[in-house]
């Protein structure tokens, strides 16, 4: 069952997966595709043609502009913003109002399980890696590796995190362990991969 609050604005050309909820004053535009069991919080915005996988959460007032792609399990915190214009201007050099045909949208891609903190800004085009985390209030201007925690303005690498979101423990020799799940990871040339169980 899909739940849409009466105050939400969901275009009839949008597709909502089974179990998805769209809450108060949220807007889901034409051509947007949301997977199963997604949550679109109060006042959140999902632009035309945005693609979201299963089990994504957009918290209150998150703004996800087209052509963003969110894979399954992505979390977008309150008031986070995904931009979509390299060179934003309201008018052309001659002073005329710009229209949709006057610019080429670029998007933010969030890979599986990634999390974007409250009031973070992702400046397109960037890719947030699998299970990566962007700290609250950060401004992301370059790609974020899988399992990386980034923070600051501009966002910089802080440490590695696992699927549970907690910081990994350095066990030496380029190996890391999640204190929550016990999963082990290996670092090689500034990338982190899971050790097969």
Secondary structure as a PSIPRED ss2 file (coil, helix, strand):
# PSIPRED VFORMAT (PSIPRED V4.0)

   1 X C   1.000  0.000  0.000
   2 X C   1.000  0.000  0.000
   3 X E   0.000  0.000  1.000
   4 X E   0.000  0.000  1.000
   5 X C   1.000  0.000  0.000
   6 X C   1.000  0.000  0.000
   7 X C   1.000  0.000  0.000
   8 X C   1.000  0.000  0.000
   9 X E   0.000  0.000  1.000
  10 X E   0.000  0.000  1.000
  11 X C   1.000  0.000  0.000
  12 X C   1.000  0.000  0.000
  13 X C   1.000  0.000  0.000
  14 X C   1.000  0.000  0.000
  15 X E   0.000  0.000  1.000
  16 X E   0.000  0.000  1.000
  17 X C   1.000  0.000  0.000
  18 X C   1.000  0.000  0.000
  19 X C   1.000  0.000  0.000
  20 X C   1.000  0.000  0.000
  21 X E   0.000  0.000  1.000
  22 X E   0.000  0.000  1.000
  23 X C   1.000  0.000  0.000
  24 X C   1.000  0.000  0.000
  25 X C   1.000  0.000  0.000
  26 X C   1.000  0.000  0.000
  27 X E   0.000  0.000  1.000
  28 X E   0.000  0.000  1.000
  29 X C   1.000  0.000  0.000
  30 X C   1.000  0.000  0.000
  31 X C   1.000  0.000  0.000
  32 X C   1.000  0.000  0.000
  33 X E   0.000  0.000  1.000
  34 X E   0.000  0.000  1.000
  35 X C   1.000  0.000  0.000
  36 X C   1.000  0.000  0.000
  37 X C   1.000  0.000  0.000
  38 X C   1.000  0.000  0.000
  39 X E   0.000  0.000  1.000
  40 X E   0.000  0.000  1.000
  41 X C   1.000  0.000  0.000
  42 X C   1.000  0.000  0.000
  43 X C   1.000  0.000  0.000
  44 X C   1.000  0.000  0.000
  45 X E   0.000  0.000  1.000
  46 X E   0.000  0.000  1.000
  47 X C   1.000  0.000  0.000
  48 X C   1.000  0.000  0.000
  49 X C   1.000  0.000  0.000
  50 X C   1.000  0.000  0.000
  51 X E   0.000  0.000  1.000
  52 X E   0.000  0.000  1.000
  53 X C   1.000  0.000  0.000
  54 X C   1.000  0.000  0.000
  55 X C   1.000  0.000  0.000
  56 X C   1.000  0.000  0.000
  57 X E   0.000  0.000  1.000
  58 X E   0.000  0.000  1.000
  59 X C   1.000  0.000  0.000
  60 X C   1.000  0.000  0.000
  61 X C   1.000  0.000  0.000
  62 X C   1.000  0.000  0.000
  63 X E   0.000  0.000  1.000
  64 X E   0.000  0.000  1.000
  65 X C   1.000  0.000  0.000
  66 X C   1.000  0.000  0.000
  67 X C   1.000  0.000  0.000
  68 X C   1.000  0.000  0.000
  69 X E   0.000  0.000  1.000
  70 X E   0.000  0.000  1.000
  71 X C   1.000  0.000  0.000
  72 X C   1.000  0.000  0.000
  73 X C   1.000  0.000  0.000
  74 X C   1.000  0.000  0.000
  75 X E   0.000  0.000  1.000
  76 X E   0.000  0.000  1.000
  77 X C   1.000  0.000  0.000
  78 X C   1.000  0.000  0.000
  79 X C   1.000  0.000  0.000
  80 X C   1.000  0.000  0.000
  81 X E   0.000  0.000  1.000
  82 X E   0.000  0.000  1.000
  83 X C   1.000  0.000  0.000
  84 X C   1.000  0.000  0.000
  85 X C   1.000  0.000  0.000
  86 X C   1.000  0.000  0.000
  87 X C   1.000  0.000  0.000
  88 X C   1.000  0.000  0.000
  89 X C   1.000  0.000  0.000
  90 X C   1.000  0.000  0.000
  91 X E   0.000  0.000  1.000
  92 X C   1.000  0.000  0.000
  93 X C   1.000  0.000  0.000
  94 X C   1.000  0.000  0.000
  95 X C   1.000  0.000  0.000
  96 X C   1.000  0.000  0.000
  97 X E   0.000  0.000  1.000
  98 X C   1.000  0.000  0.000
  99 X C   1.000  0.000  0.000
 100 X H   0.000  1.000  0.000
 101 X H   0.000  1.000  0.000
 102 X H   0.000  1.000  0.000
 103 X C   1.000  0.000  0.000
 104 X C   1.000  0.000  0.000
 105 X C   1.000  0.000  0.000
 106 X C   1.000  0.000  0.000
 107 X C   1.000  0.000  0.000
 108 X E   0.000  0.000  1.000
 109 X E   0.000  0.000  1.000
 110 X E   0.000  0.000  1.000
 111 X C   1.000  0.000  0.000
 112 X C   1.000  0.000  0.000
 113 X C   1.000  0.000  0.000
 114 X C   1.000  0.000  0.000
 115 X E   0.000  0.000  1.000
 116 X E   0.000  0.000  1.000
 117 X C   1.000  0.000  0.000
 118 X C   1.000  0.000  0.000
 119 X C   1.000  0.000  0.000
 120 X C   1.000  0.000  0.000
 121 X E   0.000  0.000  1.000
 122 X E   0.000  0.000  1.000
 123 X C   1.000  0.000  0.000
 124 X C   1.000  0.000  0.000
 125 X C   1.000  0.000  0.000
 126 X E   0.000  0.000  1.000
 127 X E   0.000  0.000  1.000
 128 X E   0.000  0.000  1.000
 129 X C   1.000  0.000  0.000
 130 X C   1.000  0.000  0.000
 131 X C   1.000  0.000  0.000
 132 X C   1.000  0.000  0.000
 133 X E   0.000  0.000  1.000
 134 X E   0.000  0.000  1.000
 135 X C   1.000  0.000  0.000
 136 X C   1.000  0.000  0.000
 137 X C   1.000  0.000  0.000
 138 X C   1.000  0.000  0.000
 139 X E   0.000  0.000  1.000
 140 X E   0.000  0.000  1.000
 141 X C   1.000  0.000  0.000
 142 X C   1.000  0.000  0.000
 143 X C   1.000  0.000  0.000
 144 X E   0.000  0.000  1.000
 145 X C   1.000  0.000  0.000
 146 X C   1.000  0.000  0.000
 147 X C   1.000  0.000  0.000
 148 X E   0.000  0.000  1.000
 149 X E   0.000  0.000  1.000
 150 X E   0.000  0.000  1.000
 151 X E   0.000  0.000  1.000
 152 X C   1.000  0.000  0.000
 153 X E   0.000  0.000  1.000
 154 X C   1.000  0.000  0.000
 155 X C   1.000  0.000  0.000
 156 X E   0.000  0.000  1.000
 157 X E   0.000  0.000  1.000
 158 X E   0.000  0.000  1.000
 159 X E   0.000  0.000  1.000
 160 X E   0.000  0.000  1.000
 161 X E   0.000  0.000  1.000
 162 X C   1.000  0.000  0.000
 163 X C   1.000  0.000  0.000
 164 X C   1.000  0.000  0.000
 165 X C   1.000  0.000  0.000
 166 X C   1.000  0.000  0.000
 167 X E   0.000  0.000  1.000
 168 X E   0.000  0.000  1.000
 169 X E   0.000  0.000  1.000
 170 X E   0.000  0.000  1.000
 171 X E   0.000  0.000  1.000
 172 X E   0.000  0.000  1.000
 173 X C   1.000  0.000  0.000
 174 X C   1.000  0.000  0.000
 175 X E   0.000  0.000  1.000
 176 X E   0.000  0.000  1.000
 177 X E   0.000  0.000  1.000
 178 X E   0.000  0.000  1.000
 179 X C   1.000  0.000  0.000
 180 X C   1.000  0.000  0.000
 181 X C   1.000  0.000  0.000
 182 X C   1.000  0.000  0.000
 183 X C   1.000  0.000  0.000
 184 X E   0.000  0.000  1.000
 185 X E   0.000  0.000  1.000
 186 X E   0.000  0.000  1.000
 187 X E   0.000  0.000  1.000
 188 X E   0.000  0.000  1.000
 189 X C   1.000  0.000  0.000
 190 X C   1.000  0.000  0.000
 191 X E   0.000  0.000  1.000
 192 X E   0.000  0.000  1.000
 193 X E   0.000  0.000  1.000
 194 X E   0.000  0.000  1.000
 195 X C   1.000  0.000  0.000
 196 X C   1.000  0.000  0.000
 197 X C   1.000  0.000  0.000
